[in-house]
Amino acid sequence: MDERNPRGNDWVENAKTEISGMAKGGLEHPSTKPVLAGAAIGALAGALLPVISLPIGALVGAGFAFYNRIKK
């Protein structure tokens, strides 16, 4: 538990809220464009690295960008 947030870190609820907002708002939602940019960067890294494929890179990049958006 954290003193600033007595209920603890409720990141699962934050993630659910953010995903539903992105689904409803589309490109107008403030988190959509950074997550898509993260997916593009991850896909580029996946194309350049020999072990990681394009879809896995895109998924990891989008996940990283999404995580950075909800942890704020």
C-alpha positions in Angstrom: 0.0 0.0 0.0 1.0 3.5 -0.7 0.4 6.5 1.7 -0.8 8.6 -1.2 -3.2 6.0 -2.4 -4.6 4.0 0.6 -6.3 1.4 -1.7 -3.1 0.5 -3.4 -2.2 0.7 -7.0 -5.4 -0.1 -9.0 -3.6 -0.3 -12.4 -6.0 -3.1 -13.7 -9.0 -0.8 -13.3 -7.0 2.1 -14.9 -6.1 -0.2 -17.8 -9.7 -1.3 -18.3 -10.9 2.3 -18.3 -8.2 3.4 -20.7 -8.8 0.5 -23.2 -12.6 1.1 -23.2 -11.9 4.8 -23.7 -9.6 4.1 -26.6 -12.1 1.7 -28.1 -15.0 4.2 -27.9 -13.0 7.4 -28.8 -10.8 6.0 -31.6 -8.1 8.3 -32.8 -9.7 11.2 -30.8 -8.7 9.6 -27.5 -5.4 11.0 -26.2 -3.8 7.6 -25.6 -4.5 6.1 -29.0 -1.8 7.9 -31.0 1.1 7.3 -28.5 0.2 3.6 -28.3 0.0 3.3 -32.1 3.4 5.1 -32.3 4.8 2.6 -29.8 3.5 -0.2 -32.0 5.2 1.3 -35.1 8.5 1.7 -33.3 8.2 -1.9 -31.9 7.4 -3.2 -35.4 10.5 -1.4 -36.8 12.7 -2.9 -34.1 11.2 -6.3 -34.7 12.0 -6.0 -38.4 15.6 -5.0 -37.7 16.4 -7.6 -34.9 16.9 -11.1 -36.1 15.2 -12.9 -33.2 12.0 -10.8 -32.9 9.4 -10.8 -35.7 7.3 -7.8 -36.8 4.1 -8.7 -35.0 5.8 -9.5 -31.7 7.8 -6.2 -31.9 4.6 -4.3 -32.6 2.8 -5.9 -29.6 5.7 -5.2 -27.3 6.0 -1.6 -28.5 2.3 -1.0 -28.0 2.3 -2.7 -24.6 5.2 -0.6 -23.5 3.6 2.6 -24.7 0.3 1.7 -23.1 1.9 0.8 -19.8 3.7 4.2 -19.8 0.3 5.9 -20.3 -1.5 4.2 -17.5 1.2 4.4 -14.9 0.9 8.2 -14.8 
